[in-house]
Amino acid sequence: MTELADQKCIACSGGMPKVDGEDIPKLLAQLDNWLVDNEHHLSKEYRFPDFKQAIAWVNKVGELAEEQGHHPNIYFTWGYVKIDLFTHKVDGLTNSDFVLAAKIDKLAAE
């Protein structure tokens, strides 16, 4: 899908640089309909026909997050999932947030 999806999330100990300014649109262009809020986090909403499919999607994203060692905030209810991504240690966006978003896009396309 994108070269971002082929990268691996890098564990953050707080020394990673934030992604901001001109770099955000360049990375965002490689994603499928993600939004950026205040240069702080990425978000995307997904709709499903029922609870069962929504929770199955949450579980797939959870497995991916564990594999990558980078964990999004996931909100879900009947037929609805919202994913927010940001790096807690820097209180903002890092390259790993865009990498995980691209991997989630790839997972959604399967």
Secondary structure as UniProt FT lines:
FT   HELIX           4..6
FT   TURN            21..22
FT   HELIX           23..28
FT   TURN            29..30
FT   STRAND          35..37
FT   TURN            38..40
FT   STRAND          41..47
FT   HELIX           51..68
FT   STRAND          73..77
FT   TURN            78..79
FT   STRAND          80..85
FT   HELIX           88..90
FT   HELIX           95..109
//
